């Protein structure tokens, strides 16, 4: 029996047996000894079932013996369950780099034990590189170099190619399955003699130094055969550019110098060197050429050096006046700097180091040699008074050399003084105080001014001037200020003096300071009473005042205190110590009390009053004040004011003047208000449009009541009524005669008719009304144009003003 691939449990065969005796038949299976049991049989039905999957590649057929003495042969059908197996991969193959394109380099072999399509194998390369150099025949498995592609050992020495083998697919477990395998082939490229020599370490630079000699090795070139696996020897030669002063060893590539550096005519040599391959027969083959640049350079073996007029020098000295002009060259310094090296070794910077930025050096960068120039940059800083000698360091430092050689020179400048300073006072102003009545020649104050210049330029002379200097003098050498011998200072006459003091040197340079002198007041005046105040009349309730004057200039010398020294009888008066007001004791309020105190009929007292100042020592003066006590009939505050002001008439005069001014102001205000009201009441509102009608009959003015309110005070209108022409139209006692119109000038509007006249062929003028304010005043009156004389006069006046206004506007 034959079977295709089946899974375990599949029914594959049914045994059918009979017993001639009619007995039931039972079935069983037996296998060869040592073989695997793949089947099981049902003992009653004879159904044979597969108990394990079959593999044809292991067992193509299985022999089963039935217990009924029947031999059964089971054939196993193939399924696609095997992958292609590579027979010669992975593998390594060597291919010369000069193998022609399209050549076969390897054949891939595989075996697939499946039958049918599952055993057929196709090949392809697994690569994502579009520049791959290889291709494979899909049926034969032959690997070739792609047409147009070549192998290059120098670019890539090894290639890795992955080959995929895939079968044609087949049935497996009821579905189609395709099996594949892959393996890698390593391709080593074998070098061939196809590359010229290659120079190593290019570009090449060599140097010839000033200490080099003929035969010195300058530089060595090195080249190797480009074919690394089988290199040929290389020989060297100079093609051009040596000018006969350089040579090269043909085997080592060492370039040597043939002449002294001083005899070389150029600083740079570009030498063409050729490297050639030599085969076994000694013939020259491929070659390469490179350039070797040789520069003749100077060794940095000389530092910068400063030179004076007599040779190398490291100190320079100069004497000059202070404050030279800015930008001036210090011509007394003859300095040269030199570096004997060449090129970059002879390039250095110059720098001047010293106090501040007084001087500047030029140039700042030097190549080989230069004349050093020192310029003044800050003239004010070169000051003899600050420093009489200046010391600077002049530095020369190489720029681009590793040694950074340098040189230093000292520059010493001795300064000479000039008169460049004016005397200067120790203060801008001086304040002095001197007591009054000091004797002439008294010391007031000492001023001091200094001049930092040397010699005679530093000698200072003093003098004073100004409006306040008349009473003073100054010693020209010491600066001490005294009062004039004849001067008498009195604080009561003048207590403040100020003047200027001048300090001047021998060349006239000077400065000023201001001196303020205060004359101190002394208590040298006694208080003095006013003679007019010795007799006083006192009204009960009002004080009297005594007054004394102290002629001293300042407090407290001129501050006076008053006191009552003696009065009989006493205990009746009090005095204000500051103002000198004398008043009765508070309990004395009438003449009766006064009469009870004294037995005299005349109430007159003699009071001894003392005025004492507060100076030290204190002075005092006494006087007798006769006080007559009386009583006035006036009462009230005004009376009290008059009594208090009876001795001060200016106070009363001021009160009267104030009252008059207030009355004038009130009068002006009242007049202004009345004028404005009158002006507003006489205001005439703008006239309405005049209504004209043709006169068919004689007409007479007929008025509405002007005093009757119409539309919130609007103008009232005059209407026409037919009346005889000869009647008085305006009711103003002016009769109208014949109608007459004055001749009008050419092309000019006609003026309105005069009052009481009208033009021929025209109706009479309508008269505007008065304002509502006028009408409202008489709105209850009964007005009739013929009976009321007030209405008649008002209308006539308004008409006259209107016509006059129009005549004025037209002309």
ZATIKOL-322740 format. One line per 3 residues: their letters; for each residue y, z, x of C-alpha. Coordinates in steps of 0.001 Angstrom, whole numbers, plus 500000, padded with zeros to 6 digits. Layout:
N
A	Y,Z,X | ...
! end
This chain:
811
XXX	500000,500000,500000 | 503460,499187,501281 | 506571,501236,500657
XXX	510219,500869,501359 | 512227,503871,502363 | 511659,506673,499835
XXX	512800,510235,499651 | 510541,513263,499401 | 508963,513744,495929
XXX	508717,510026,495205 | 505541,508871,493396 | 504108,506107,495543
XXX	500534,505464,494302 | 498089,506405,491515 | 494373,506835,492273
XXX	492082,505616,489549 | 488468,506737,489687 | 485521,507013,487184
XXX	482209,508878,487174 | 479185,506847,485965 | 477788,509941,484429
XXX	480941,510465,482503 | 481947,513621,484268 | 485703,514348,484947
XXX	486964,513075,488285 | 489064,515178,490660 | 491111,513707,493515
XXX	491978,514867,497009 | 493390,513426,500322 | 492387,513890,503934
XXX	494131,512718,507111 | 493038,511981,510640 | 492787,515045,512797
XXX	496133,515870,514475 | 498124,513568,512170 | 500915,514752,509954
XXX	500368,515035,506233 | 503022,512960,504447 | 501380,512769,500977
XXX	500003,514992,498271 | 497754,514015,495344 | 497446,515570,491940
XXX	493723,516501,491607 | 493552,515539,487898 | 495895,512565,487468
XXX	495518,511046,490938 | 499264,510586,491419 | 500142,510389,495119
XXX	503583,511883,495967 | 505574,511646,499197 | 506252,515110,500565
XXX	508305,514117,503717 | 510535,511174,504535 | 508942,508391,506487
XXX	510235,506759,509691 | 508875,503312,510345 | 510027,503420,513939
XXX	507606,506402,514402 | 504704,505390,512140 | 504408,501890,510866
XXX	501219,502765,508814 | 499381,505890,507744 | 495682,506007,507018
XXX	494611,508319,504213 | 491019,509053,503216 | 490138,509883,499701
XXX	487485,512324,498916 | 485904,509688,496783 | 484930,507899,499925
XXX	487700,505288,499630 | 489964,504404,502518 | 493609,503697,501651
XXX	496126,502045,504075 | 499807,502951,503410 | 502462,500590,504890
XXX	505928,502102,505547 | 508928,499790,504703 | 511970,499821,507146
XXX	515449,501334,506308 | 518687,500945,508398 | 518614,504370,509971
XXX	518820,503544,513684 | 521964,502906,515791 | 522100,500217,518464
XXX	521180,501717,521826 | 522890,500473,525056 | 520406,499640,527752
XXX	522775,499188,530734 | 525860,501238,529753 | 527842,503204,530672
XXX	528038,501425,533957 | 530348,500618,536908 | 530927,497091,538113
XXX	532966,495847,541122 | 535019,492674,540661 | 537047,490985,543458
XXX	540695,490632,542613 | 540582,486900,543318 | 537921,486265,540637
XXX	539075,483245,538613 | 540207,483802,535037 | 537517,483099,532424
XXX	534714,484169,534779 | 531767,486260,533452 | 531684,489641,535094
XXX	529024,491582,533074 | 526425,491284,530239 | 525991,494131,527819
XXX	522421,494801,526549 | 521463,496872,523464 | 518326,497538,521332
XXX	518226,498330,517572 | 514678,499249,516374 | 515538,498483,512788
XXX	514277,495181,511371 | 516129,492512,509536 | 519873,492627,509427
XXX	519816,496246,510466 | 518372,495184,513789 | 520878,492406,514573
XXX	523731,493528,516914 | 527277,492156,517468 | 529789,493221,520163
XXX	533573,493698,520395 | 536055,495610,522630 | 537737,498765,521430
XXX	541316,498451,522769 | 544839,498634,521316 | 546406,497026,524400
XXX	547510,493456,523608 | 547764,492803,527374 | 544112,493553,528017
XXX	542690,491312,530703 | 539103,491178,529290 | 537186,489629,526372
XXX	533483,489853,525208 | 531232,487388,523448 | 530280,489028,520145
XXX	526729,487681,520051 | 525646,487553,523670 | 527578,490587,524940
XXX	528907,488694,527980 | 532169,490262,529325 | 534694,487833,530829
XXX	538206,487802,532304 | 540581,486386,529711 | 541817,482871,530358
XXX	545212,483009,532028 | 544711,486587,533272 | 544111,487655,536891
XXX	543156,490906,538509 | 545563,492454,541011 | 544324,495202,543245
XXX	547837,496211,544269 | 548910,496730,540670 | 545770,498250,539130
XXX	542646,499130,540996 | 540476,500285,538055 | 540043,499157,534454
XXX	538142,500973,531703 | 536624,498807,528951 | 535016,500351,525837
XXX	532368,498134,524203 | 531333,498719,520565 | 527830,497504,519377
XXX	527451,497212,515584 | 524312,496233,513566 | 524300,493936,510524
XXX	523844,496766,508039 | 520912,497609,505689 | 519621,499762,502838
XXX	519484,503479,503357 | 518874,505929,500497 | 519844,503319,497975
XXX	523114,502248,499630 | 524168,499797,502356 | 524771,501415,505725
XXX	526226,499868,508930 | 525423,501649,512203 | 527375,501298,515527
XXX	527510,502700,519046 | 530064,502538,521892 | 529925,502810,525661
XXX	532452,502484,528502 | 532278,500037,531365 | 534264,500917,534525
XXX	535568,497866,536402 | 536682,498427,540008 | 538948,495723,541432
XXX	538024,494821,545012 | 540966,494072,547301 | 541348,490615,548877
XXX	543635,489311,551593 | 546466,488096,549358 | 549482,490462,550028
XXX	552051,490345,552858 | 552974,493424,554925 | 555076,496092,553238
XXX	557782,498106,555055 | 557592,501832,554377 | 560691,504046,553924
XXX	563324,501364,553443 | 566271,501071,553647 | 566520,501709,557388
XXX	569585,503259,559098 | 569938,504044,562775 | 572750,505547,564844
XXX	574016,505033,568378 | 575913,508058,569681 | 578518,508161,572424
XXX	576044,510026,574692 | 573299,507408,574263 | 572195,505380,577313
XXX	570257,502120,577843 | 566595,502555,576909 | 567337,505171,574236
XXX	565184,504881,571135 | 567429,504179,568174 | 565032,503743,565259
XXX	561348,502945,564491 | 560280,500711,561607 | 556820,500832,560036
XXX	554999,498219,557946 | 551412,498024,556642 | 549270,495268,555222
XXX	549616,494964,551480 | 545823,494538,551260 | 544830,498171,551540
XXX	541017,497853,551451 | 540822,495428,554350 | 544145,495569,556181
XXX	545086,493339,559083 | 547086,494573,562080 | 550896,494079,561964
XXX	553241,492993,564751 | 557084,493312,564804 | 559908,491124,566077
XXX	563714,490867,565760 | 564867,487797,563899 | 568675,488183,564296
XXX	571656,490560,564442 | 570944,492395,567691 | 573581,490591,569857
XXX	571214,491051,572750 | 571846,494781,573003 | 568784,495926,570991
XXX	565057,495248,571382 | 561879,496158,569465 | 558336,497094,570482
XXX	556058,494532,568754 | 553254,496988,568055 | 555079,500295,567396
XXX	558253,498894,565783 | 560527,501095,567934 | 564070,499688,568378
XXX	565719,500549,571724 | 569243,500233,573175 | 569824,497833,576086
XXX	573522,498672,576874 | 575925,501597,577046 | 577745,502502,573792
XXX	581122,501858,575385 | 580099,498196,575862 | 579216,497660,572198
XXX	581675,495357,570495 | 580903,496392,566961 | 580503,499660,565084
XXX	577806,498352,562712 | 574832,496100,563506 | 572615,494597,560765
XXX	569345,493666,562541 | 566695,491536,560787 | 563190,492815,561674
XXX	560039,490725,560897 | 556564,492242,560319 | 553615,489732,560477
XXX	549846,490113,559801 | 547430,489033,562555 | 543878,487954,561657
XXX	540795,488431,563747 | 541456,485196,565600 | 544987,486408,566564
XXX	546797,483990,564294 | 549933,485100,562435 | 549504,485149,558688
XXX	551711,486623,555921 | 554973,488351,556955 | 557893,490331,555550
XXX	561494,490777,556728 | 563739,493826,556346 | 567228,494872,557539
XXX	567911,497763,559870 | 571548,498978,559821 | 572612,500581,563106
XXX	575978,502375,563213 | 577749,503316,566418 | 579065,506822,565757
XXX	581057,509391,567616 | 579712,512874,568208 | 581927,515658,566914
XXX	582392,517375,570243 | 586189,517750,570335 | 588148,520245,568193
XXX	591775,519552,567165 | 594330,520537,569827 | 598072,521301,569600
XXX	600371,519910,572301 | 603910,520772,573284 | 606268,518904,575587
XXX	604371,520120,578632 | 600765,519836,577397 | 598348,521855,575280
XXX	600117,524805,573768 | 599223,527478,571193 | 602638,529131,570731
XXX	605977,527628,569755 | 609291,529513,569495 | 612600,528622,567850
XXX	615965,530366,567334 | 618143,529344,564375 | 620632,530664,561835
XXX	619463,532142,558577 | 619512,530160,555308 | 619186,526613,556652
XXX	619498,523887,553977 | 616343,523191,551989 | 614559,520073,553212
XXX	615997,520377,556713 | 613644,519604,559621 | 613252,522271,562285
XXX	614043,519899,565140 | 613691,522548,567799 | 609903,522490,567361
XXX	608183,519666,569290 | 604550,519829,568173 | 601814,517189,568401
XXX	598207,517594,567224 | 595249,515478,568410 | 591466,515186,567904
XXX	589715,512998,570516 | 586733,512229,568265 | 586465,509059,566236
XXX	586201,508288,562533 | 585468,511159,560177 | 585074,513525,563121
XXX	588775,513100,563882 | 590007,513788,560359 | 591482,517245,559722
XXX	593973,519132,557538 | 597150,520916,558627 | 598204,524134,556925
XXX	601040,526584,557576 | 600308,530244,556847 | 603069,532830,556814
XXX	605300,535058,554684 | 606041,533402,551345 | 606632,529690,550977
XXX	609630,529391,553244 | 608405,526404,555281 | 606179,523385,554699
XXX	604219,521276,557199 | 604081,517460,557162 | 601686,515659,557278
XXX	598962,517671,555606 | 596085,515307,556522 | 595738,513783,560009
XXX	593431,511166,561457 | 593163,511381,565264 | 596780,512251,566131
XXX	600130,513043,564480 | 603574,514480,565153 | 603910,517800,563303
XXX	607090,518271,561238 | 608182,521619,559774 | 610508,521475,556728
XXX	612555,524222,555047 | 611300,524823,551494 | 612919,528133,550438
XXX	616276,528684,552099 | 617048,531957,550280 | 613895,533600,551640
XXX	614923,532950,555256 | 617209,535963,555377 | 618268,537803,558544
XXX	618836,541002,556554 | 615202,540992,555368 | 613559,540007,558614
XXX	615115,539106,561923 | 611986,537333,563138 | 609412,535203,561265
XXX	605902,534419,562492 | 603717,531636,561079 | 600202,530352,561830
XXX	599737,526602,562103 | 596092,525701,561341 | 594219,522439,561945
XXX	590767,522361,560271 | 588314,519425,560246 | 587444,518140,556771
XXX	584100,516305,556589 | 582186,517593,559565 | 579423,520194,559502
XXX	580935,521934,562522 | 584359,522386,560858 | 586146,522702,564189
XXX	589647,524156,563976 | 592683,525079,566081 | 595502,527607,565661
XXX	599064,527776,566983 | 601687,530513,566495 | 605215,529581,565423
XXX	607839,532309,566024 | 611328,531828,564509 | 614138,534159,565624
XXX	616956,534304,563061 | 620672,534609,563758 | 622886,536395,561240
XXX	625623,534732,559166 | 628151,536259,556786 | 626125,535475,553708
XXX	626556,538747,551829 | 629506,540270,550013 | 629978,544040,549998
XXX	628148,545655,547109 | 629119,548895,545401 | 626531,551542,544762
XXX	627524,551399,541080 | 629312,548947,538822 | 631625,551671,537599
XXX	632660,555199,538589 | 633666,558029,536262 | 635978,560770,537579
XXX	637554,563886,536016 | 640578,565727,537355 | 642438,568674,535811
XXX	645982,568078,534728 | 648747,569575,536812 | 646647,568972,539931
XXX	648889,568740,543003 | 649650,565368,544586 | 647053,564135,547052
XXX	644137,565698,545148 | 640718,564119,545673 | 639615,562112,542597
XXX	636384,560276,543470 | 634672,558585,546418 | 633330,555031,546053
XXX	630805,553449,548383 | 630050,549791,549103 | 627698,548379,551714
XXX	627515,544986,553404 | 624099,544207,554969 | 625595,541669,557358
XXX	625767,542636,561004 | 628745,543125,563295 | 632244,542642,561944
XXX	630798,540905,558880 | 629406,544237,557766 | 632742,546170,558009
XXX	634088,547021,554520 | 637729,547700,553537 | 638690,549260,550167
XXX	641697,548723,547926 | 642622,549422,544315 | 644624,547494,541755
XXX	645230,547410,538045 | 647638,548827,535487 | 646218,552333,535800
XXX	646283,552531,539592 | 649940,553466,540058 | 649240,557185,540311
XXX	646337,556771,542747 | 645649,555567,546270 | 642466,554907,548293
XXX	641584,555265,551956 | 640683,551759,553071 | 637897,552888,555414
XXX	636225,555741,553565 | 636672,554706,549933 | 638041,558134,548905
XXX	640500,557909,546005 | 643399,560431,545862 | 646334,561006,543594
XXX	649725,559904,544865 | 651643,562702,546615 | 654334,562545,543979
XXX	652002,562074,541012 | 651931,564637,538193 | 649070,564272,535767
XXX	649670,565533,532252 | 646882,565211,529680 | 649436,565473,526879
XXX	651226,562378,528202 | 648161,560275,529174 | 644614,561454,529565
XXX	642733,558198,530367 | 643226,555896,533363 | 641125,552954,534479
XXX	641582,550524,537356 | 639558,548376,539751 | 638476,549116,543291
XXX	637814,546215,545651 | 635462,546195,548647 | 636127,543294,551067
XXX	634676,542216,554403 | 636510,540613,557289 | 636067,537066,555939
XXX	637369,537901,552485 | 634093,538190,550617 | 634433,540998,548120
XXX	633062,542705,545050 | 634678,544858,542372 | 633893,548094,540561
XXX	635765,549798,537767 | 636977,553404,537984 | 637526,555540,534881
XXX	639614,558704,535416 | 639871,561351,532722 | 642658,563942,533027
XXX	641178,567211,531842 | 643427,569150,529497 | 644457,572707,530466
XXX	645712,575270,528006 | 649301,575202,529177 | 651173,575183,525839
XXX	651681,577959,523342 | 651697,577298,519595 | 655187,576767,518145
XXX	656189,577344,514500 | 658246,574895,512505 | 661650,576508,511989
XXX	661918,575173,508437 | 658904,577154,507396 | 660302,580633,508103
XXX	661691,581124,504593 | 659373,580508,501661 | 659551,580942,497913
XXX	656209,581813,496386 | 655430,581282,492726 | 652677,583497,491458
XXX	649464,581509,491464 | 650594,579040,494148 | 650313,579559,497938
XXX	652922,578918,500601 | 652084,577428,503963 | 653237,578106,507474
XXX	652488,575614,510217 | 652491,575797,514001 | 651935,573020,516554
XXX	650178,573234,519928 | 651106,570412,522324 | 647864,570614,524289
XXX	645882,567385,524254 | 642325,568468,523553 | 640334,570940,521620
XXX	640005,573887,521670 | 643335,574214,523434 | 645215,572744,520480
XXX	643180,574446,517722 | 645281,577194,516071 | 644178,580295,514174
XXX	646627,582110,511880 | 646718,585795,511118 | 649123,588298,509489
XXX	650183,590838,512026 | 652489,592995,509901 | 653746,593157,506304
XXX	655371,595957,504311 | 653969,596976,502027 | 650670,595710,503217
XXX	647594,594670,501307 | 649461,592128,499235 | 649013,588833,501098
XXX	646051,586880,502436 | 646301,584023,504965 | 643890,581129,505645
XXX	643131,581312,509371 | 642680,577528,509686 | 645343,576063,507384
XXX	648022,578811,507465 | 648252,579053,503648 | 649568,582424,502481
XXX	648714,583562,498993 | 648821,586771,496993 | 645814,588990,496647
XXX	643614,587956,493738 | 644542,590990,491637 | 648269,590111,491655
XXX	648675,587821,488674 | 652163,588661,487323 | 655567,589892,488339
XXX	654899,593208,486674 | 652216,593984,489224 | 654567,592971,491993
XXX	657309,595236,490598 | 654888,598116,490546 | 654038,597607,494208
XXX	657631,597628,495487 | 660631,599676,494440 | 663078,596890,495309
XXX	664639,594794,492642 | 664372,591652,494742 | 660786,590722,495430
XXX	661221,589602,499034 | 658790,590334,501814 | 658992,589881,505568
XXX	655611,588859,506909 | 654890,588731,510664 | 652494,585786,511207
XXX	650746,585064,514494 | 649518,581607,515623 | 646946,581757,518432
XXX	645160,578839,520107 | 641503,578863,521143 | 642052,577911,524749
XXX	641137,579910,527784 | 643292,581765,528501 | 644557,581944,524937
XXX	648266,581754,524026 | 649875,583030,520863 | 653241,583000,519091
XXX	654559,585183,516260 | 657255,584593,513686 | 658674,586395,510691
XXX	658237,584584,507392 | 660465,585689,504525 | 658660,585207,501222
XXX	660513,585395,497895 | 658102,585922,494996 | 659036,584522,491594
XXX	657332,583501,488364 | 657661,580139,486581 | 657693,579421,482826
XXX	655538,576279,483166 | 651920,576508,482239 | 648914,574312,482609
XXX	647390,572300,485430 | 650393,570003,485772 | 652651,572935,486380
XXX	650225,574269,488940 | 650185,570869,490653 | 653990,570760,490788
XXX	654162,574189,492221 | 651633,573398,494891 | 653408,570137,495738
XXX	656977,571341,495781 | 656950,571444,499531 | 655303,568043,499774
XXX	657523,565561,497898 | 655450,562592,499092 | 652515,563838,497017
XXX	654673,563859,493862 | 656082,560426,494701 | 652553,559051,495088
XXX	651571,560384,491675 | 654603,558752,490005 | 653875,555434,491742
XXX	650281,555506,490526 | 651339,556074,486934 | 653789,553163,487098
XXX	651141,550812,488541 | 648672,551712,485768 | 651305,551033,483103
XXX	652132,547641,484613 | 648479,546652,484684 | 647965,547679,481039
XXX	651067,545704,479998 | 649843,542565,481773 | 646427,542830,480121
XXX	647935,543218,476643 | 650261,540254,477197 | 647370,538075,478399
XXX	645282,538929,475338 | 648178,538164,472943 | 648864,534866,474675
XXX	645261,533749,474432 | 645061,534632,470760 | 648286,532744,470012
XXX	647056,529718,471970 | 643740,529628,470085 | 645468,529926,466696
XXX	647736,526912,467473 | 644930,524595,468532 | 644807,521295,466578
XXX	641395,519765,466035 | 640806,516025,466768 | 642080,513741,463950
XXX	639733,511890,461697 | 639647,508143,461309 | 642711,506868,459411
XXX	641879,505155,456158 | 644057,502194,455331 | 644301,500488,451975
XXX	646425,497675,450740 | 649466,498906,448822 | 649363,497421,445354
XXX	651688,499931,443848 | 653979,502557,445058 | 651924,505429,446212
XXX	652507,509036,446897 | 650616,511391,449200 | 648218,513519,447256
XXX	646626,516394,449223 | 643542,518400,448684 | 643933,522087,449138
XXX	643939,522463,452937 | 643088,526112,452673 | 639905,525590,450738
XXX	636839,525730,453063 | 634945,522455,453210 | 631685,522042,455171
XXX	632108,525051,457419 | 635687,524325,458495 | 635620,520526,458836
XXX	638904,518562,458612 | 640235,517864,455184 | 641232,514317,454111
XXX	644547,513195,452710 | 644204,510924,449662 | 646622,508441,448177
XXX	647934,508560,444643 | 650240,506194,442902 | 653752,507620,442868
XXX	657181,506011,443031 | 658010,504848,446548 | 661294,506664,446639
XXX	659754,510092,446282 | 659309,512446,449192 | 655725,511689,450190
XXX	655266,514422,452793 | 657082,517115,450867 | 659125,517928,453942
XXX	662599,517165,452548 | 662634,513844,454419 | 663015,510902,452152
XXX	661533,507552,453103 | 663782,504520,453045 | 662856,500882,453138
XXX	659797,499977,455064 | 660602,498849,458603 | 658518,498056,461592
XXX	659979,497653,465080 | 659358,494293,466825 | 656261,494426,468988
XXX	656238,493092,472544 | 654065,490004,473198 | 650317,490729,473420
XXX	650894,494438,473069 | 649569,496668,470318 | 652126,497823,467811
XXX	653247,501431,468051 | 652830,503635,465011 | 655882,503926,462719
XXX	658314,506712,463218 | 658214,509704,460914 | 659338,508679,457420
XXX	658767,504934,458037 | 655971,502476,457515 | 655302,498845,458341
XXX	655638,496130,455761 | 652362,495139,454196 | 650563,498262,455419
XXX	649503,501329,453605 | 650827,504680,454583 | 649164,506745,457341
XXX	646640,509402,456420 | 647419,512738,458074 | 644644,514765,459704
XXX	643937,518226,458476 | 644403,521492,460290 | 641439,523383,461670
XXX	639179,525493,459580 | 640565,528611,461186 | 643986,527847,459710
XXX	642533,526982,456349 | 640431,530102,456201 | 643450,532312,456421
XXX	644812,531081,453100 | 641697,530065,451227 | 642593,532242,448236
XXX	646088,530796,447880 | 646861,528277,445184 | 648283,525294,446994
XXX	649983,522385,445288 | 651600,519628,447279 | 654816,519653,445322
XXX	655180,523306,444498 | 654134,525113,447759 | 656784,524767,450524
XXX	654371,526104,453214 | 651938,523239,452680 | 654730,520730,452771
XXX	656093,521979,456109 | 652644,522174,457685 | 651666,518630,456784
XXX	655000,517264,457958 | 654653,518969,461332 | 651092,517730,461841
XXX	652052,514194,460948 | 654925,514220,463405 | 652720,515473,466258
XXX	650055,512871,465536 | 652462,509950,465590 | 654112,511171,468796
XXX	650733,511477,470479 | 649765,507935,469553 | 653060,506516,470812
XXX	652511,508327,474108 | 648949,506938,474439 | 650026,503370,473778
X	652935,503316,476171
! end
